[in-house]
Each structure stands twice: as structure tokens, then as C-alpha cells.
């Protein structure tokens, strides 16, 4: 067979060797040194990673290949080589790494354990051991609590009430989004506020009276007027909230929140005209952060009166000493939750489990210290045991589920 030099990057450039290693990976028969070789090839180039993902996807594997008695069978290797060439003739699909079956290549010789995780919806994950003996814990869903100005509370979800009559306002509740009519249709000049709150295991979207779009992560809230009739559009948030603010030069948009840094509460404010940004201000997190995706915002530390003008791609962190720290940010990681993903980039297990606890509505306990950082992209619609299993593939963390508690072990 004619060798295709475009197949590989890195130290391994022999199609037979690559096919041999991938065949062994499929059958879980690689030695440690062979797995190191495969790791080196996969991580050497993004094209290698994409090709590996495609070749190990279920729809690319013949049942006969899985059942070979010898992992170094020439027929198996030839089958993989054939598929390698077929894959190269197909245009690389966008976001391929997010759409195929999960796999992990552990870089065991470096401190940061990198996991390349790919998940294809509705494909079962075969777990070699039981993390939980009882029924699995399912991921969060669209659910929230709407509190009206008179204290009345309404439970919301995707399948519930479609129309809400609040005074002279008709509010739509459509597929996990609460939609208020424009201020000109419902405003009467009064400052009347509603509050939308998501519980642990919940998320929700909101369209404000000015057309601004809001996404609430789990354990978050936003308090807002039912009509923007004043010269400033003011809202207040807790937890994690993503905004796409409608531009209105005549009415600046201000978001206030309480920054919890260690044991100290600090008041913060974001002022915008029209822009896209994310606020993360959970009390259990070590720091509060504002991340800008588009436009321009002014961040104020109301306790110290310090302020920052942000540019797209920047993140402002409220530090323990009351100062504002501006850094560049991976915006894709920051808003991954809004798009249905967990995105972990060099994250400690404690930071990961904060997100897991909120999204799956579970408690977390630790038995020992996990001294590794993780890199992974995982869909948020997985049952929790599947997510934990994928993290376990690094070999640096183990989990046990007891009722609604996840136990983390090194």
C-alpha cells in the first residue's frame, strides 16, 4: 500500500506502526511503552487527534475488528490503514473533537494530566467498575422559581405553564426561557421588580423588557424591573449569569453583585451600553470574576472605588485585598456552561467538583488530596457516573457515589 505522508506528525511516521498501535488501543492490549508511543503521536498534532477520534468512533469500527484473537493480526492492521486513508479523503468536520465517542490519552510524565474527551450522544460508556450501585444521578435541567413583587412564587420548567398573567403583563414561558414584553407595552412608570432564581441542578434563560438576553447557571438569580422606565437599566445578580445586553445609549445597563472573596463580601458593579459578558460570583468560589466577550464594560469595586475598563477577551478578578486584577481569558472555557459543556483547562479537582455539585445537586466529600490538574471537555447532559468515569481515566482520581454524595479519592 502506498504510504500517505500526511497521515502523521511527530516522531512516528510509519502507517503500519500507527495502525498497529490504534488496533491495540481498540482492544486494550497495548503495553506501557506502546501506549506512550500512541500518546506521543496523538498529542503531536491536532490532525492526529482528529484522525484518532474518527478511527475509534463506533460507526467506524467493524465488529470483526473488535473480535480479532490477536491484536497484531495483519488483517486488523490493514483494516485500520484502509480506514486511515478513507478518513483522509473526507473533509475534516468542524468541532469533531466534541462529537465523537469518549477517549482519553493520559500524559503520565507531566504534572498536568490532560484528558482528551469526546462524547457522542446516545452512545453508552462501558465502565470497568461500578461507581454507583443505586440509580444514577441525572444532570440538571431547565427549572427555576419566579418571585413576583408581591411575594407570590411560580415554579417554572420547560413543560409547564406557557403564559403567565402578571398584572397587565403577559409573560411567555417557552422551552426554558422566560420572555417579558417590551417596556412600551407593559410599563406604567412604577419600579416593580421580579426575581428569577435557579436551584442546584437548574438553569434558565430570560428575555428582559429591553430585549437583553440572560442565561442563569445553577444556583443563580437575577432581580430586574418588569419595565425599564428609568434612565438607567438596573439589575442585581448572584451566582453565574451570562448577558447579551441590547444597546441603548440613552439608558446605560448596570448589574450589581456581591463579590465573596474568602470570608469578605465586596460589592461590585458592571456598567455597559451593549455587550456580551459573563459574571461568576458564587459564594463558594475563591474569587469573583467578570469576563468580556464583546463590546466594552466598566467594572467597579464599590468597596474600594477602584474601576477597570475592559476589552474583549479580558477577565477582571476581585482579589482578596480588594483590588481588581485584569488578565486575558479563555472565553470559550468561561461560557462553556451556557453552551452545554463542562470545559476544564488546568483545573483542580476542587474547582471541577464545585461545578459538578451545583449542576447535579449533590454534596462532595474528600478522602485524601488529589494533586493534579485536569484538562477536559465533557457534555453537561451526561449522568454523573459517566462524567466521573471519564475523569477517572487519568488514573489520578477515583470516585464513589453514596446516595446524593460524591466521595473523591486520589
N, C-alpha and C positions, 0 to 999 in steps of 0.2 A: 504494500500500500504506500502511495506517495505521502511523505511526511509533510504536514502543514506547519510551517514555521510560525504561523500566527497563533498556534494553539497555546503557547506558553510564554511566560516571562519568568525571570528568576534563574536559579541555578539548574533546575530540571528542564531539559528541552527535548526529551525523548518521548514521543507519543506512547510507545509501548510501556514505559515506566509509569507515566501518568495514568494510563488505563489500568495497569496493574494495581496502583495504589487506590484508585477510585473503586475498583472492584472489591478490594479488600475492605475498604470503608463500608461499602454497602452490606457486606456480610459480617462486619465487626470482627475481622480476623487479622488486623494489622498489628505488627509488633510496635513497641515504643519508638524504635528508630524509624520505622516506615511511617508511622503517624507523624513524626517530626518532619519527615520529608514532605508529606502531604500538606502539613501546616505551612511549611515554608513556601510551597508552590501556591497555595490558595491565597495566602496573605501578601504575596509579592506584587499582585496587580489586581485591580478591580475586575478586569475582564476574566481573569482566572476564577475569581469568586463567583461571578455571574455564570460562567460555564459550569462550575462545580454544582451550583444550585440547580441549574437546569437539568444536569445529568442525574442528580439524585432525587428529582421530583417524582412522585408516584406515577404520573402519567407517562414518564419516560422509561420506566423500569418494566422489563418483561418478567412475568412470573418465573419463567425458566431461568432467568439470570439469578434470581434470588435463591433458587433451589440447587445451584451447582454444588456438587460434593467437594470440589476443590476450588478454593478462591483464586488460585493462579491458573485455572483452566484457560487454555488458549482461546476457546470459544467465547468465554466471558470477556476476556480482554478484547477480542476482536469486536464483540458487540458494543463495548464501551467506545472503542475507537471509531466505529461506524457512527455512533450517536454523537461523538465529538464533532465529526465533520458535518453531520446533518445540522447540528446546533449552530455551527459557524455560518451556515448558509442562511440562517434566519436572522432577521434584524433584531438587535437587542431590544427587549421590551422595556419601557420606562418603569421605574420602580420595581424591577424584577425581584430585588432582594426583599421586598415586603410582601410578595405574593406567593412564594413557593413554600415547600414543606420546611419545618424547623430543622436546623442543624447547628452544631457548634464545633468550632476549631479552637481548642484551648492553647494559648501561647504560654506554656507552663514555665518558661525560663525568665519571664518578666514579671514585675510586681503587679502591674495592672492586668488582670485577667480579662481578655477580650472574648466576647461571645458573639458570633455572627449568627443571629437567629432569624429564620424565615418561617413564616407560618402561612399555610394555605387553608382558607376557611373550609370547615366541614370535613377536614381530614383528621382522623383520630391519631393521637400520640400514644405510642406504645411505651408504657412506663415499666422499667425493670423491677420496681418495687412499689409498694403501696405507701403513699404519703398519708392518705386519709382512708380509714376503713368505713366511715359513715358517708352518707350522700355528700357530694362535692358542694363547695361554696361557689355560687354563681356570681358573675360580675355585676356591677351596678347597672342602673337603668335610668330612663327619663322619669324623674319624680321630684316633686317639690311641694312646698307649702306656701300658699299665698295668704298674707295677712293684710286685711283691709284697714283703713284708717279708724274704723270703729271697733277694731279688735277681732272681728269675725275672721275665721280661718277656713281656707278651702284647700283640700288635698288635690293635687294635680298629678296627672300622668299622661302617657301618650294615648291611652284607650278611654280616658274619662270624658268629662264634660267638654264639649266643643265650643260652646258660647257661654260667657258669663255676663250677667247684667249687674253692673255696679253703679248705682245712681242712674245718671243719664248716659253712662258709657256702656258700650257693648264690646267686651274683650274676647278675642278669639284664643282658643287653646288648641293648637294644631300640631300634632306629631312632635310633642316635646318642646313646643315653643309657645310662649305667651305673647300675644300681639295686641298692643294698645293702639287705638285710633289716633290720628294726628291731633295735636293740641287744638287746632282751629275747630275740630269737630266736637271735642269733649270738654274744653277748658271753660271755666266760669270765673277765673281770676283768683280762686281760693288756692292756698297751698295745702293740698290734700296728698298725703303720701301713702303708698303701698310698700310692702316688703315681700320679696321673693326669696325663699330660703331652701337650699338643698340639704338633705340629711347625708350622713355617711352612706355610701352606696347609691348616691343620686347625682344627677346632673340635669341642667335645664337651660333653655335659651329664652331670650327676651327681646322683643322689639319695643323700644321706648317710644313715647309720643312724638319725638322729633325724627323718628326713623333710625336712630342709632341701634346697632345690634350688640347684644351682650350674651356671652356664654358663661355659665356658672359651673365650676368644677364641684366635686363632692364637698360637703361641709362648708358651704359658702353662702353669702347672702348679699342682696343689694336693696337699698331703700331709695325710692325715687318718687317724684311727683307724678300724678296721673295726667298732668298737663303742664308743659313748660311755659308758664305765663310771665315769669320774671325775666330780668335782664341777664341772669346767669342760670345756666342749667346745672343744678347741683344734685349729686347722688352720693351715697355712702355705701362702702362695701366691706365685707370680711372674707377671709379665705382666699381663694384664687378665682379671678374674674378676667376674662378677655373682652376687650372693647373694639368695636369698629364705629367710631363716632362720626355722625353726619356733620358736615361742615356748615357753620353758621357764624359768620364774622360778627354779627350783632349780638350773639349770645354765646360767650365762652362756656365750655363744659368743664366742670370741676368735680373731681372724685376725691373724697376724703376717706381715710382708713387709719387704723391704729397699727403701728409697727411694733411687734413684740420682739425685742432683742434681748435674749437671755431672760432676765426677770424684770426688765424695764420696758414700760409701754411708752412709745413715742408716736406722736400724731404726724401723719403725712398727708400730702395733697398733691394731686396731679391736675394740671390745668392745660386744656387743649382747645383747638378750634375744630379740627377734623383730622383723625389719625387712627392708627391701629396699634394697640399696645396690650400688654399683659401685666396684671398686678398679682403678686403672690405674697400674702400677708397672713399665713396661718400662724396661730399662736404656738404650735408645737415645733415650728421650724426655727432654726437658729437665727435667721435673718429675713427681713422683708425685702422684696426686690420688685422693681419696675423695669420692664423690658419693652423697648420701642421697635416696632416692625416698619411702620411707615409714618411719614409726616414729622411733626416736631411737638414735643411736650416739655413743659416746665414742671420739675419735681421740687416740692418744698418740704423741708424738715421743719414742721411748725414749732417744735420744741426749742430748736437752736436757731431757727430762722435762716438756715442755710438753704440754698437752692441750686439747681442744675438745669441747664437747657440740654435736652437730649437730641441725638441724631439717630437715624435708623441703624439698627444693629447694636446699639448700646444698651447697657443694663446699669441701673443705679441701685446700689445696695445700701440699706440703712445699717451702719456699723454699730458695734456695742458702745462706742464712745460718743454716739450722737452725730457722727459725721456722715456725709454721703460719699460713697465710693463709686466712680464711673469706670466701667470696663466694657470691652467688646463681648458679645454674647452669641451663642449658637441659638438663633431664634427658632430653628426647626425643633430643637430639643425642648425649648421653653413652651411652645404651643402644641406639642405632640398630643397632649391630653385632649385638646379641643378637636383634633382630627382622628381620635380613636386609637391612640397608641401610647404605650409607655416607651419613653426614649431615655435611656440611661447612658451617659457619657462620663466615664471615670467616676462613677457614683459609689459611695459607701453603701453597705447593706442597710444601715440605719436610715439613710435618705430614701432608699428604694422602698423599705417597709413602711415608711410614713405614707407613701402614695398607695401602697397595697392596702394598708389598714383603712384608709379613707374610702377607697373605691370598692372594696369587698366587705366593708363594715365588719371588721374583725379586730381582735386585740392581738398584740405581738409581745412575745416574751423571748428573752435571750438566755441561752445556756452556753456561755463561753463567748470569746471575742473572734469575730471574722475580720481578719486584717487584709482584706483585698478590696480592690475597686473593680467595678463591672462596667462593661460596655455592651448594651443590648437594645434591640428594637423588638417589642412584643405587642401584639394587638391587645386592646383592653377588653375585648369580648370573650376572652378565654375563661373557663372555670379556673379557680385559683390553683388547683393542684397541677394543671398544665403549665401555668406560669412558673410555679415553684420548681417543677421538674426541669424546665428549660434553664433556669438559673443554676440548678444543681449540676448541670453538665460541665460546669467549670471545674468541678471537683473540690471547690473551696468553700462550699456552703451546703448545709443539709437542713431539711425542714420536717416538721411533724405537725399535723393538724389534730387538735383535740377540741371538739365542739366548734366554737367560734374563736378559738385561739390558735395562732400560728407560732410554733416554737422554732427559733432559729439556732442552729448549731454549726460550729466550724467543721 
